[in-house]
């Protein structure tokens, strides 16, 4: 082969290889560098490799070099983020609050209340009026109602745990700034306070709190009835 032709083909190959567009998983050197790959997609250099980050808002992905903007109104758990301390955002469905942890978005709160999750330039507000057992949380010792309105839940150790069953007619509800739990009806074994009383679910027994668990106190021949906050065992 002609030496000049061979050198020309080698040079062309090097140019073409240099023009190859990076993709998710490819190595990268500049931490935090972002590239637009399409009008609605981008890549972010995270810990030495490119990770995909969609740009879901109307503006999409714009700019080049150090001026890339990827418009988003929410993110998914696990997507890359800037390693800004205490940076928070809402999830795409607005039902969760995310925090930037180790360069990736992580769900830290579920926002299942009617106001859901709202993000502004200054803060993120998460309505945790309703919650799910076992879900992550950050508002320590705060209370929520279960999504079925039949339980009172509490944030303990960054996780939602059961506080009380709300088997009464009014269930669990928010009154003013506080959560209220109707415990006038209970089942044997339900968690309770030291002086609590309730009618059994079948209305045949009066239950009393013993050792922080509901236990049978007496049988009610004509039934156990709830009248407001009063119990009647006949």
C-alpha positions in Angstrom: 0.0 0.0 0.0 1.2 3.5 -0.8 2.9 5.0 2.3 1.1 8.3 2.0 -2.3 6.6 1.6 -1.7 4.4 4.6 -0.8 7.4 6.7 -3.9 9.3 5.4 -6.1 6.4 6.4 -4.5 6.2 9.9 -5.0 9.9 10.4 -8.7 9.6 9.3 -9.2 6.7 11.7 -7.8 8.8 14.5 -10.1 11.7 13.7 -13.1 9.5 13.5 -12.3 7.8 16.8 -11.9 11.2 18.4 -15.3 12.2 17.2 -17.0 9.2 18.8 -19.7 10.4 21.1 -19.5 9.2 24.7 -22.2 7.0 26.2 -23.4 6.0 29.6 -20.7 3.8 31.2 -17.8 5.3 29.3 -14.9 6.6 31.4 -14.5 10.4 32.0 -12.0 12.6 33.7 -13.7 15.9 34.6 -16.0 15.3 37.7 -19.4 16.9 37.2 -18.9 17.6 33.5 -22.2 17.4 31.7 -22.9 16.8 28.0 -26.1 17.1 25.9 -26.5 13.9 23.9 -29.9 14.8 22.5 -32.4 17.6 23.0 -33.9 15.7 26.0 -30.9 13.7 27.3 -27.5 14.3 28.9 -24.5 12.6 30.5 -22.9 13.5 33.8 -19.4 12.6 34.7 -19.8 10.9 38.1 -16.9 9.1 39.9 -14.9 8.5 36.7 -17.7 7.4 34.4 -20.6 8.9 32.5 -24.1 8.4 33.8 -27.3 9.2 32.0 -29.6 12.0 33.2 -32.8 12.8 31.2 -33.8 16.4 30.9 -37.6 16.1 31.2 -38.8 19.7 31.4 -39.8 21.6 28.3 -36.4 23.4 27.9 -34.7 20.0 27.6 -30.9 20.0 27.4 -29.2 23.1 26.1 -25.7 24.7 25.9 -22.3 23.2 25.5 -18.9 23.2 27.2 -19.2 24.4 30.8 -22.6 26.0 30.2 -24.8 22.9 29.9 -28.3 23.2 31.4 -30.5 20.1 31.9 -34.0 21.2 32.7 -35.9 19.0 35.2 -38.9 19.4 37.5 -38.2 16.2 39.4 -35.8 13.2 39.5 -35.7 9.4 40.1 -34.1 7.7 43.0 -30.5 6.8 41.9 -30.0 9.4 39.2 -26.8 11.5 39.4 -26.7 14.8 41.2 -24.3 17.6 42.2 -22.6 16.8 45.5 -24.1 19.8 47.2 -24.6 19.4 50.9 -28.3 19.0 51.9 -29.5 19.6 48.4 -33.1 18.4 48.1 -35.6 18.0 45.2 -38.9 16.3 44.5 -39.4 13.0 42.7 -41.0 13.0 39.2 -44.4 11.9 40.6 -44.2 14.5 43.4 -44.8 11.7 46.0 -41.3 11.7 47.5 -38.6 14.1 48.6 -35.0 13.3 47.4 -31.7 14.2 48.8 -28.3 14.3 47.0 -26.3 11.6 48.8 -22.9 10.4 47.5 -23.6 12.1 44.1 -26.9 10.4 43.6 -30.5 11.3 44.4 -32.0 9.2 47.3 -35.6 9.1 48.6 -35.5 10.4 52.2 -39.2 11.1 52.7 -42.5 10.0 51.2 -44.9 12.9 50.5 -48.3 11.2 50.4 -50.4 14.0 51.8 -52.7 16.1 49.5 -50.1 18.8 49.0 -47.5 16.2 47.9 -44.0 17.5 47.2 -43.4 21.1 46.1 -40.0 22.6 45.1 -39.2 26.3 44.9 -36.0 28.1 44.4 -35.5 28.4 48.2 -37.0 25.2 49.7 -38.7 21.9 49.2 -42.0 21.2 51.1 -43.1 17.6 51.7 -46.6 16.9 52.9 -46.2 13.8 55.1 -49.8 13.9 56.5 -50.1 10.3 55.2 -47.3 7.7 55.3 -46.5 4.0 54.8 -45.0 1.6 57.3 -41.3 1.1 56.7 -40.9 4.2 54.4 -37.9 6.5 55.0 -38.4 9.8 56.9 -36.4 12.7 58.3 -38.9 14.6 60.4 -38.0 12.8 63.7 -40.9 12.0 66.1 -43.5 13.5 63.8 -46.8 11.7 63.3 -48.7 10.7 60.1 -51.8 8.7 59.4 -51.6 5.5 57.4 -52.8 5.8 53.9 -55.9 3.7 54.8 -56.6 6.1 57.8 -56.7 3.2 60.2 -53.4 3.7 61.9 -51.3 6.4 63.5 -47.6 6.3 62.4 -44.5 7.9 63.7 -41.0 8.7 62.3 -38.4 6.9 64.4 -34.8 6.3 63.5 -35.4 7.7 59.9 -38.2 5.1 59.3 -42.0 5.1 59.7 -43.2 2.8 62.5 -46.6 2.0 64.0 -47.7 4.0 66.9 -51.4 3.0 67.3 -54.2 1.3 65.5 -57.2 3.6 64.9 -60.0 1.1 64.6 -62.7 3.5 65.8 -65.3 5.1 63.5 -63.3 8.3 63.1 -60.1 6.5 62.2 -56.9 8.6 61.9 -57.3 12.2 60.9 -55.6 15.6 61.2 -57.2 18.1 63.5 -55.5 21.5 63.4 -51.8 20.8 63.5 -52.2 17.5 65.3 -53.0 13.9 64.2 -55.9 12.3 66.0 -56.4 8.5 66.4 -59.7 7.0 67.4 -58.8 4.1 69.7 -62.3 3.5 71.1 -62.3 0.2 69.2 -59.4 -2.2 69.4 -58.2 -5.8 69.0 -56.5 -7.9 71.7 -52.8 -7.3 71.4 -53.0 -3.8 69.9 -50.4 -1.4 71.2 -51.9 1.0 73.8 -51.3 3.6 76.5 -51.3 2.7 80.1 -54.8 3.9 80.9 -56.5 3.1 77.6 -59.9 1.3 77.3 -61.8 0.2 74.1 -64.6 -2.0 72.8 -63.5 -5.1 71.0 -63.9 -5.2 67.2 -66.9 -7.6 67.5 -68.5 -5.5 70.2 -68.7 -8.3 72.7 -65.9 -7.4 75.1 -64.4 -4.4 77.0 -60.6 -4.2 76.6 -58.2 -2.5 78.9 -54.5 -1.7 78.4 -52.2 -4.0 80.3 -48.4 -4.0 79.8 -48.9 -1.6 76.8 -51.1 -4.2 75.0 -54.9 -4.4 74.9 -56.3 -7.4 76.8 -59.8 -8.5 77.7 -61.2 -6.8 80.8 -64.7 -8.2 80.8 -67.4 -9.7 78.6 -70.4 -7.6 77.7 -73.6 -9.6 77.5 -75.6 -6.9 75.6 -72.5 -5.7 73.9 -69.9 -3.0 74.2 -70.9 0.3 72.6 -69.1 3.6 71.8 -70.9 6.9 72.5 -68.6 9.8 71.7 -65.6 9.2 73.9 -67.6 7.1 76.4 -67.7 3.3 76.4 -70.7 1.2 77.7 -70.4 -2.5 78.5 -73.8 -4.0 79.3 
